[in-house]
Amino acid sequence: MGLAVLRTIENRRALLRSVNAGISVYVDPAGRVLQRIDSTNPDEDGPSPPPASSPRCR
């Protein structure tokens, strides 16, 4: 996940990483992890991005 955070900073793009087993995260373009789910429980919702009108999406 560390390299994924570096790529978001490098490309100035938000990242929504969703995986079946492991860590699912939403990282903003500045590299801040805004939401993180460590669970592999299928009933638990994963991270969700902010609304498209949010300045963090640009």
Residue pairs with C-beta under 8 A, 6 or more apart in sequence:
1 17
1 23
1 25
4 15
4 17
4 25
4 27
5 15
5 27
5 31
5 33
6 31
7 15
8 14
8 15
8 27
8 28
8 29
8 31
9 29
9 30
9 31
12 29
13 29
14 26
14 27
14 28
14 29
14 49
14 56
14 57
15 25
15 26
15 27
16 25
16 26
16 47
16 49
17 23
17 24
17 25
17 26
17 27
18 24
18 46
18 47
20 40
21 40
22 40
23 36
23 37
23 38
24 36
24 37
24 46
24 47
25 33
25 35
25 36
25 37
25 47
26 33
26 34
26 35
26 36
26 47
26 48
26 49
27 33
27 34
28 34
28 56
29 56
29 58
34 47
34 50
34 56
35 47
35 48
36 47
37 44
37 45
37 46
37 47
49 57
50 56
50 57
51 57
